[in-house]
Amino acid sequence: MLDNLQPHLDPQRIDTCDAQARTGDACGRVGGVVGGGVTSRGRVAEKRSVMIKSLQRLTAVLALLLSLLAPAHASAMLDPGLGRFNQRDPHPDTYPDGMNAYAGYHVMLGGVDSSGLTKCSLSEDDDVRSDRECCRDAKAEGLHKVDGIDSAGGVICCDGKKVACVWGDYSKFTDTAEDAMIKCIETHERVHFDHISDCPNKKPHLDRPGFRDGIEEDKAECEAYRKQLECLNRERKKARDEPQAEQELINIIDQIKKVANKTYNCAL
């Protein structure tokens, strides 16, 4: 009897089968049987497999609990397929300056194209032209002319809002002087916002309104020219390190004073 069992007790045979048992080989399940029992290594491998599965289940349960108990900023997950967060932020008002890191949840559902290639409509103001577009379209329709003469700037009504436009070309000046002139002409025109009536709430709409009843043109223009000159003098002081730009602005200031005094009796 002992002689018949000898082959099964061969050390080389046992080591080989135990090694295969760890990989799930048939020898590990059957050939590893010695005297009607399972090898100790086979029992360890089986217990280890059970423990791993138990730990995996426990990890899944803990992850679920954490997702339920943790604050929103710690548990929100981004769904790459949908391109949005899976959770709503329960405390959107706690962010500084109204920032909400999870606003994308609503934005994406609202129709935003994640590739950035498609224009979407999220509000009723989407069809309102920008100030630049308004001024461009006004010039294309000839609203920049008064009695056939080109205006340096003007106020237009565009899609229900007042827009200060600058139509003059000042590219012959230095960049500093050009920027100053555009800025200060816009300042001039913005003064006239109070001198014209409210724009009609129409979309699309484009026109160039005149002064409303009761506004004296000379006084209104003198008020606007004073603001323009104040702006130009500030910009001139900033340009002291640029002699050419400073001289250009000095010349422009002198010309504006002459035009305003001669045309509107401003006494500037």
Residue pairs with C-beta under 8 A, 6 or more apart in sequence:
5 35
7 13
8 33
8 34
8 35
9 34
13 31
14 32
14 34
14 39
16 27
17 25
17 27
17 28
17 31
17 32
17 39
18 28
18 32
18 39
18 41
18 42
19 28
20 26
20 27
20 28
20 31
20 32
21 27
21 28
21 29
21 32
21 39
21 41
21 42
21 45
22 28
22 41
22 45
28 42
28 45
29 42
32 38
32 39
32 41
32 42
33 39
66 75
67 75
71 91
72 87
72 88
72 89
72 90
72 91
72 102
73 89
73 101
75 87
76 85
76 86
76 87
76 89
76 101
76 102
77 85
77 86
77 87
78 84
78 85
78 86
79 85
79 86
82 108
83 108
83 114
84 104
84 105
84 107
84 108
84 109
85 102
85 104
85 105
86 105
87 102
87 105
88 102
88 105
89 100
89 101
89 102
89 103
89 105
92 100
92 102
92 103
95 101
107 122
108 114
110 120
110 122
111 120
111 121
111 122
112 120
112 122
113 119
113 120
121 127
127 159
127 203
127 204
128 159
128 160
128 161
128 203
129 137
129 158
129 159
129 204
131 158
131 163
131 164
131 165
134 156
134 158
134 159
134 163
134 165
134 206
135 156
135 163
135 165
135 166
135 167
137 158
137 206
138 144
138 154
138 156
138 158
138 165
138 206
138 208
139 165
139 167
141 206
143 154
143 156
143 206
143 207
143 208
144 150
144 151
144 154
144 165
144 167
145 151
146 154
150 167
150 168
151 167
151 168
152 166
152 167
152 168
152 185
153 164
153 165
153 166
153 167
153 168
153 185
153 186
153 188
153 189
154 165
154 167
154 189
154 208
155 162
155 163
155 164
155 165
155 189
155 192
155 193
155 196
155 208
155 209
156 162
156 163
156 165
156 206
156 207
156 208
156 209
157 163
157 199
157 200
157 205
157 206
157 207
157 208
157 209
158 199
158 205
158 206
159 202
159 203
159 204
159 205
159 206
160 199
160 200
160 201
160 202
160 203
160 205
161 199
162 193
162 196
162 199
164 186
164 189
164 190
164 192
164 193
165 189
166 182
166 185
166 186
166 189
168 181
168 185
170 177
170 178
170 181
170 182
171 178
173 181
173 245
173 248
174 242
174 244
174 245
174 248
175 245
176 235
176 239
176 242
176 245
177 239
177 244
177 245
177 248
177 249
177 252
179 235
180 231
180 232
180 235
180 236
180 239
180 245
180 249
181 232
181 252
183 231
183 235
184 228
184 231
184 232
184 235
185 228
187 227
187 228
187 231
188 224
188 225
188 227
188 228
188 231
189 224
191 220
191 223
191 224
191 227
192 211
192 220
192 224
195 211
195 212
195 215
195 220
196 209
196 210
196 211
196 212
197 209
197 212
199 205
199 209
211 217
211 220
217 264
218 264
218 265
218 266
221 260
221 263
221 264
221 266
222 260
222 264
222 265
222 266
222 268
225 256
225 260
225 264
225 266
225 268
226 266
226 268
228 256
229 253
229 256
229 257
229 268
232 249
232 252
232 253
232 256
233 253
235 249
236 246
236 249
236 250
236 253
239 245
239 246
239 249
240 246
256 268
257 268
260 266
260 268
261 267
261 268
